């Protein structure tokens, strides 16, 4: 028996998230189905990040155990022929038997994309959040500074979250604009349920003038979801990638979608 690691990219628009559920098709479901067909035995993958409905990924990670004779690095090529066009395995390889994508120490990178102009773009409706009001990037960048570092992000996670420890570390939070597109890039050691989407919604609120940049510090201190901004919609969010610090050591972490 060997453990195979997959790096998976997908357009999440037509899926009810990553994790298998009863009310619709998920990325995990179609991946399990394709791998089972390829290998000829039942396959159940373990995903690193259980992204929500409508959220995209360029580098989510999953593992599964198998006795297949197919070389580990060739599985990506073989399974892609059986997957729908909006799900692609971009790499595959063997990892140690005990390696777990949600328990190893890692750094996750997310992007949140905003289309900021007067009228929407039908071509980009699936991967951007359309905001027709002018956003002040200088104010947004000032606000972002308060979020960097280690904080209790209880105000920036869904009220439905079940985790007890809401302390996380943000290593980088950069905001850039290219023509009509604003990209919020966030790197951290883990993210709470809806955390990046709430950060994006809050920063957009600052950019529009609903909040002052310094209000973000107060939001962190009050540890109250009602004090932060709205949860931005899922289509603007992409899990860019996951970097593992030490693939043979286990540690804590959250696999919930940001």
RODO-2510 file (C-alpha; in nm, 4 decimals, decimal comma):
residues 258
     n   res          X          Y          Z
     1     x     0,0000     0,0000     0,0000
     2     x     0,1304     0,3441    -0,0896
     3     x     0,0025     0,6960    -0,0284
     4     x    -0,0376     0,9243    -0,3289
     5     x    -0,0422     1,3028    -0,3038
     6     x    -0,2392     1,5005    -0,5618
     7     x    -0,2349     1,8722    -0,6359
     8     x    -0,5784     1,9659    -0,7661
     9     x    -0,7092     2,2718    -0,9518
    10     x    -1,0761     2,3395    -1,0146
    11     x    -1,3385     2,5937    -1,1085
    12     x    -1,5750     2,5633    -0,8137
    13     x    -1,8713     2,7398    -0,9751
    14     x    -2,0781     2,4301    -1,0455
    15     x    -1,9869     2,2384    -0,7279
    16     x    -2,1288     2,2366    -0,3770
    17     x    -1,7785     2,2749    -0,2388
    18     x    -1,5044     2,0179    -0,1887
    19     x    -1,6495     1,7870     0,0747
    20     x    -1,9039     1,5181    -0,0159
    21     x    -2,2581     1,6094     0,0855
    22     x    -2,6127     1,5005     0,0093
    23     x    -2,7451     1,8152    -0,1602
    24     x    -2,5241     1,8293    -0,4686
    25     x    -2,2125     1,7271    -0,6588
    26     x    -1,8769     1,8110    -0,5002
    27     x    -1,5147     1,8143    -0,6160
    28     x    -1,4251     1,5319    -0,3769
    29     x    -1,7050     1,3189    -0,5215
    30     x    -1,5966     1,3517    -0,8851
    31     x    -1,2319     1,2943    -0,7881
    32     x    -1,3186     0,9781    -0,5947
    33     x    -1,5263     0,8527    -0,8849
    34     x    -1,2552     0,9120    -1,1457
    35     x    -0,9782     0,7584    -0,9344
    36     x    -1,1899     0,4541    -0,8497
    37     x    -1,2597     0,3999    -1,2184
    38     x    -0,8914     0,4381    -1,3045
    39     x    -0,7600     0,2048    -1,0357
    40     x    -1,0448    -0,0465    -1,0350
    41     x    -1,1000    -0,0243    -0,6619
    42     x    -1,2813     0,2152    -0,4298
    43     x    -1,0800     0,5310    -0,3619
    44     x    -1,1539     0,7932    -0,0972
    45     x    -0,9336     1,1018    -0,0992
    46     x    -0,8456     1,3180     0,2023
    47     x    -0,8359     1,6865     0,1123
    48     x    -0,6248     1,9588     0,2691
    49     x    -0,8811     2,2373     0,2369
    50     x    -1,2549     2,1761     0,2284
    51     x    -1,3440     2,4741     0,0118
    52     x    -1,7028     2,5985     0,0043
    53     x    -1,9506     2,6075    -0,2838
    54     x    -1,8340     2,8393    -0,5588
    55     x    -1,4755     2,8697    -0,4317
    56     x    -1,1946     2,7858    -0,6756
    57     x    -0,8494     2,6314    -0,6371
    58     x    -0,5241     2,6245    -0,8280
    59     x    -0,3395     2,4129    -0,5741
    60     x    -0,5546     2,2225    -0,3279
    61     x    -0,3924     1,9031    -0,2005
    62     x    -0,5372     1,5553    -0,1444
    63     x    -0,4044     1,2083    -0,0671
    64     x    -0,5304     0,8520    -0,1070
    65     x    -0,3982     0,5034    -0,0391
    66     x    -0,3710     0,2417    -0,3115
    67     x    -0,2061    -0,0805    -0,4260
    68     x    -0,2112     0,0251    -0,7901
    69     x     0,0855    -0,0527    -1,0109
    70     x     0,0465     0,2772    -1,1961
    71     x     0,3559     0,4908    -1,1223
    72     x     0,2636     0,7679    -0,8785
    73     x     0,3781     1,0470    -1,1082
    74     x     0,1670     0,9090    -1,3978
    75     x    -0,1628     0,9072    -1,2075
    76     x    -0,2193     1,2775    -1,2822
    77     x    -0,2001     1,2122    -1,6561
    78     x    -0,4259     0,9089    -1,6417
    79     x    -0,7000     1,0429    -1,4161
    80     x    -0,7380     1,3718    -1,6032
    81     x    -0,8822     1,1807    -1,8977
    82     x    -1,1665     1,0709    -1,6672
    83     x    -1,2347     1,4035    -1,4953
    84     x    -1,4667     1,6836    -1,6104
    85     x    -1,2938     1,9813    -1,7694
    86     x    -1,3385     2,2014    -1,4616
    87     x    -1,1312     1,9692    -1,2374
    88     x    -0,7644     1,8973    -1,3157
    89     x    -0,4970     1,7055    -1,1228
    90     x    -0,1871     1,9145    -1,1933
    91     x     0,0624     1,6795    -1,0256
    92     x     0,0847     1,3479    -0,8421
    93     x     0,3539     1,1717    -0,6422
    94     x     0,4177     0,9329    -0,3562
    95     x     0,4508     1,0554     0,0054
    96     x     0,5220     0,8705     0,3330
    97     x     0,2380     0,6487     0,4558
    98     x     0,1593     0,8665     0,7574
    99     x     0,1626     1,1982     0,5733
   100     x    -0,1647     1,3890     0,6207
   101     x    -0,2456     1,7075     0,4245
   102     x    -0,4408     1,8705     0,7100
   103     x    -0,2027     1,7816     0,9940
   104     x     0,1356     1,8771     0,8509
   105     x     0,2662     2,2294     0,9124
   106     x     0,1867     2,4414     0,6097
   107     x     0,1427     2,7894     0,4663
   108     x    -0,1696     2,8547     0,2613
   109     x    -0,2063     3,1264     0,0004
   110     x    -0,5424     3,2634    -0,1089
   111     x    -0,6384     3,5292    -0,3617
   112     x    -0,9586     3,7282    -0,3579
   113     x    -1,0391     3,9093    -0,6843
   114     x    -1,2665     4,2123    -0,7164
   115     x    -1,3843     4,3603    -1,0450
   116     x    -1,4103     4,7302    -0,9626
   117     x    -1,5707     4,9320    -1,2402
   118     x    -1,9061     5,0777    -1,3427
   119     x    -2,0477     4,7737    -1,5244
   120     x    -1,9993     4,3984    -1,4747
   121     x    -1,8047     4,1761    -1,7142
   122     x    -2,0054     3,8649    -1,8079
   123     x    -1,6831     3,6810    -1,8969
   124     x    -1,5460     3,7258    -1,5425
   125     x    -1,8658     3,6668    -1,3469
   126     x    -1,7474     3,3222    -1,2333
   127     x    -1,4169     3,4273    -1,0756
   128     x    -1,4578     3,7866    -0,9509
   129     x    -1,6724     3,9852    -0,7099
   130     x    -1,8234     4,2794    -0,8974
   131     x    -1,8152     4,6076    -0,7011
   132     x    -1,9452     4,9096    -0,8983
   133     x    -1,8459     5,1675    -0,6345
   134     x    -1,5033     5,3293    -0,6263
   135     x    -1,2673     5,1660    -0,3760
   136     x    -0,9795     5,3559    -0,2149
   137     x    -0,6764     5,1232    -0,2206
   138     x    -0,4706     5,3405     0,0129
   139     x    -0,7345     5,3055     0,2840
   140     x    -0,7624     4,9324     0,2210
   141     x    -0,3859     4,8891     0,2507
   142     x    -0,3785     5,0844     0,5758
   143     x    -0,6500     4,8595     0,7160
   144     x    -0,4678     4,5461     0,5993
   145     x    -0,1678     4,6340     0,8164
   146     x    -0,3747     4,5739     1,1318
   147     x    -0,4498     4,2164     1,0195
   148     x    -0,0902     4,1068     0,9660
   149     x     0,0748     3,8935     1,2309
   150     x    -0,0766     3,6702     1,4985
   151     x    -0,4260     3,7647     1,6167
   152     x    -0,7465     3,6168     1,7465
   153     x    -0,9611     3,6296     1,4309
   154     x    -1,2916     3,5465     1,5991
   155     x    -1,4491     3,8585     1,4430
   156     x    -1,3346     3,7355     1,1014
   157     x    -1,4843     3,3883     1,0930
   158     x    -1,8350     3,2569     1,0470
   159     x    -2,0506     3,2585     1,3586
   160     x    -2,1179     2,8913     1,2747
   161     x    -1,7558     2,7868     1,3192
   162     x    -1,7028     2,5048     1,5667
   163     x    -1,3294     2,5461     1,6349
   164     x    -1,2276     2,6618     1,9820
   165     x    -0,8910     2,8167     1,8884
   166     x    -0,9461     3,1168     1,6612
   167     x    -0,5876     3,2455     1,6763
   168     x    -0,4127     3,2470     1,3379
   169     x    -0,1077     3,4151     1,1835
   170     x    -0,1152     3,6136     0,8607
   171     x     0,2335     3,6378     0,7090
   172     x     0,1420     3,8604     0,4159
   173     x    -0,1633     4,0585     0,3089
   174     x    -0,1071     4,2519    -0,0130
   175     x    -0,3524     4,4493    -0,2223
   176     x    -0,2793     4,5395    -0,5814
   177     x    -0,4722     4,6847    -0,8728
   178     x    -0,4307     4,6114    -1,2422
   179     x    -0,6739     4,8115    -1,4540
   180     x    -1,0226     4,7207    -1,3243
   181     x    -0,9129     4,4257    -1,1100
   182     x    -0,8221     4,4442    -0,7420
   183     x    -0,6484     4,1366    -0,5985
   184     x    -0,6177     4,0708    -0,2256
   185     x    -0,3402     3,8156    -0,1630
   186     x    -0,3320     3,6504     0,1809
   187     x    -0,0721     3,4063     0,3152
   188     x    -0,1083     3,2435     0,6551
   189     x    -0,0555     2,9376     0,8701
   190     x    -0,4237     2,8477     0,8591
   191     x    -0,7623     3,0051     0,8007
   192     x    -1,0955     2,9903     0,9774
   193     x    -1,4308     2,9240     0,8126
   194     x    -1,5007     3,2200     0,5758
   195     x    -1,2021     3,4121     0,7145
   196     x    -1,0597     3,5357     0,3830
   197     x    -1,4032     3,6235     0,2488
   198     x    -1,4798     3,8284     0,5610
   199     x    -1,1410     3,9990     0,5365
   200     x    -1,2166     4,0822     0,1724
   201     x    -1,5631     4,2120     0,2565
   202     x    -1,4253     4,4221     0,5415
   203     x    -1,1447     4,5702     0,3325
   204     x    -1,3930     4,6527     0,0570
   205     x    -1,6029     4,8266     0,3218
   206     x    -1,3002     5,0306     0,4252
   207     x    -1,2300     5,1147     0,0632
   208     x    -1,5834     5,2399     0,0156
   209     x    -1,5784     5,4456     0,3363
   210     x    -1,8054     5,2346     0,5571
   211     x    -1,5186     5,1850     0,8047
   212     x    -1,2024     5,3729     0,8923
   213     x    -0,8780     5,1749     0,8530
   214     x    -0,8164     5,1898     1,2300
   215     x    -1,1580     5,0304     1,2903
   216     x    -1,0062     4,6964     1,1898
   217     x    -0,7943     4,6979     1,5077
   218     x    -1,1122     4,7442     1,7119
   219     x    -1,2804     4,4588     1,5251
   220     x    -0,9983     4,2252     1,6241
   221     x    -1,0129     4,3354     1,9866
   222     x    -1,3892     4,2911     2,0232
   223     x    -1,3895     3,9301     1,8962
   224     x    -1,7445     3,9685     1,7668
   225     x    -1,8440     3,8616     1,4153
   226     x    -2,1097     4,1340     1,4035
   227     x    -1,8421     4,4053     1,4281
   228     x    -1,6571     4,3136     1,1057
   229     x    -1,7692     4,3630     0,7466
   230     x    -1,9818     4,1449     0,5212
   231     x    -1,8766     3,8046     0,3933
   232     x    -1,7729     3,8609     0,0318
   233     x    -1,9249     3,6131    -0,2172
   234     x    -1,7431     3,2857    -0,2918
   235     x    -1,6687     3,3283    -0,6624
   236     x    -1,3910     3,5819    -0,5987
   237     x    -1,1915     3,3387    -0,3822
   238     x    -0,9194     3,1027    -0,5055
   239     x    -0,6929     2,8754    -0,3032
   240     x    -0,3675     2,9453    -0,4858
   241     x    -0,1542     2,6849    -0,3153
   242     x    -0,0310     2,5106    -0,0001
   243     x     0,3360     2,4958     0,0953
   244     x     0,4366     2,2245     0,3402
   245     x     0,7198     2,3059     0,5789
   246     x     0,8129     1,9484     0,6681
   247     x     0,6224     1,6692     0,4903
   248     x     0,7206     1,4096     0,7491
   249     x     0,6099     1,5973     1,0609
   250     x     0,2551     1,6383     1,1844
   251     x     0,1072     1,9424     1,3500
   252     x    -0,2163     2,1318     1,4001
   253     x    -0,4106     2,3282     1,1449
   254     x    -0,7501     2,4010     1,0018
   255     x    -0,8732     2,2355     0,6854
   256     x    -1,1862     2,4490     0,6669
   257     x    -1,2424     2,6804     0,3748
   258     x    -1,1405     3,0437     0,4051
***
